[in-house]
Amino acid sequence: MEGRDSGRGRNAGTGEGTGGTVADVGEFGLIRDVTGRQQPPAGTVVGPGDDAAVVAAPDGRVVISTDVLVQGVHFRLDWSSPEQVGHKAAAVNLADIAAMGARPTSLVVGFGCPADTDVAVATGISDGLTAQAARVGAGIVGGDVVRSDQLVVSVTALGDLGGRAPVTRSGARPGHIVAVCGRLGWAAAGLAVLGRGFRSPVGVVNAQRAPEPPYTAGPAAADAGATAMIDVSDGLLADLGHLAEESDVGIDLATDSLEVDRKLVDVANALGADPMRWVLTGGEDHALVATFPSFVDLPQGWRQIGTVLMPDTGVTVDGKPYDGDIGWEHWR
Amino acid sequence: MEGRDSGRGRNAGTGEGTGGTVADVGEFGLIRDVTGRQQPPAGTVVGPGDDAAVVAAPDGRVVISTDVLVQGVHFRLDWSSPEQVGHKAAAVNLADIAAMGARPTSLVVGFGCPADTDVAVATGISDGLTAQAARVGAGIVGGDVVRSDQLVVSVTALGDLGGRAPVTRSGARPGHIVAVCGRLGWAAAGLAVLGRGFRSPVGVVNAQRAPEPPYTAGPAAADAGATAMIDVSDGLLADLGHLAEESDVGIDLATDSLEVDRKLVDVANALGADPMRWVLTGGEDHALVATFPSFVDLPQGWRQIGTVLMPDTGVTVDGKPYDGDIGWEHWR
């Protein structure tokens, strides 16, 4: 990792609480300021400060996922605190690991920013990453800091399957049930609120700023016999579309099983929006959606929302094609 | 990995050879165009197209390194082809894995670019990454593509130790010898040439555009008993400074053992530069430098360039402190 350093180099950081920009403290000072704030997680053989980190992979296979968050595209620092940006950058990756049925173990972080960026932005993002990763016993084991015009946070997460078979997108079969664990539509409601200049209700706004995916529900679903799984990052219909395509099946959702929280209804009423549209097409909550054989007792927190059909029908809602845009895609 | 997709989605890419921008083909079309061009490496349990990849980690530990390359900072598309940018993005990471004494197994790639970026730039970078990784039997197993103002390539590499102890920066002891494998100063000479508007001699220019680190020399050094190792990304003196600091030792280099290739001398004469300065302070060749007990027979390609001393002296050259800037740091 070019430029990684233990932080005891000749260009010392300003240290916690003294402020300043990344140009003031320099690359190695910034690395010291960031890495000095956290301990590597259990299972770390070699932590930050060497050419590469070494992490235990007890399963003999390692799960790996990467996501890049860009300022102005994935987050706005006038909408979110640096800690919330870090939280979100961790969450999107940890949810991907969970969606394979694995337990996240560690993160590496690539961080790019302009020279006039406050050190507090970098340390805040690092703190948010660390705190969210700690929720599942994971942590940061390495990284890279570089100069860039736009703030960029690139996170790669590793996970351990603990002997489980990975749950891919391709194992759904007609007759299976479709179930979800976690929130749907909350982050989309929060985005609608923020986009109109409001900062409350804080429940939906924070769902957008700092999602709370149900990480442990992934391995639990795998243990219960989930046949296919995906995390809802682009939107329920869009992501079930990916799953249906990979499994070569159709899926029908029953809207009467998609509970719409009272808070979403209130926000939708205030904004003149359709809360069911948020539930069906809103991304970024990182709920987990999976298919199971129909005889399975669903694990805690999972609820049935649909059924797997023959491939001809695609993804339908109450037996009909959905009318409208179904999810997010870059450059469209 | 948000937005990752098998590429068989509703937004099909334009396909190979038809040109266009990433906005023309869309996120999922771009992913199809990129992933359709390469096969995942041996040891891939789940490859591109799912929430996360799954890779064999036969050692039970996994080595992980990440580096972010930013257009205008780490590469210029008027100086390098997209394939060379991909080559370099792979090389900087694979060298970090090698410097731990490990064998690279797989890469994940985060790719950010503006909407008007040619698809050929993305596929070229992917081809360069794939070709360089293939040199060591590794390959791309997953990634993320996002919109950004500046072209950004964020690579994370995994490696396997094959039962070896990781070779860190901290194991050098007084009395050990310092040895190097690979080129020194070539990329710096190439940068000087390119910076003055020239495109030749091609040997040094291509060393800057597309470095060729001695990947297999890393595990070979570990097998031979290397006590500490680092890849020369910032410059020989700077990186030996990191190693000396982590090991709490001093290091003295003997310039008469640092061979300066005739090509470097010629370029230096033409530009009025000092070739030994390139050798001592030039980064980006990603040579490997390591310490060994003095009784060790150095593996093929390694040559002694110095000795490990007591910590008081820092890193010296022919017994004296080096006069000048010793290496690269961001935001300085």
Interface residues (C-beta under 8 A of the other chain):
Chain A: M1 E2 G3 D5 S6 R8 G9 R10 N11 V22 A23 G26 E27 F28 L30 V45 V46 G49 D50 D51 A52 A53 V54 V55 A56 A57 P58 D59 G60 R61 V62 V63 I64 S65 T66 D67 V68 L69 V70 G72 V73 H74 V92 N93 A95 D96 I97 A99 M100 A102 S106 V108 V109 G110 F111 G112 A115 V141 G142 G143 D144 V145 V146 R147 S148 D149 Q150 V152 S154 T156 A157 L158 G159 L161 P166 T168 R169 M229 I230 D231 S233 D234 G241 H242 E245 E246 G283 W328 E329 H330 W331 R332
Chain B: M1 E2 G3 D5 S6 R8 G9 R10 N11 V22 A23 G26 E27 F28 L30 V45 V46 G49 D50 D51 A52 A53 V54 V55 A56 A57 P58 D59 G60 R61 V62 V63 I64 S65 T66 D67 V68 L69 V70 G72 V73 H74 V92 N93 A95 D96 I97 A99 M100 A102 S106 V108 V109 G110 F111 G112 A115 V141 G142 G143 D144 V145 V146 R147 S148 D149 Q150 V152 S154 T156 A157 L158 G159 L161 P166 T168 R169 M229 I230 D231 S233 D234 G241 H242 E245 E246 G283 W328 E329 H330 W331 R332
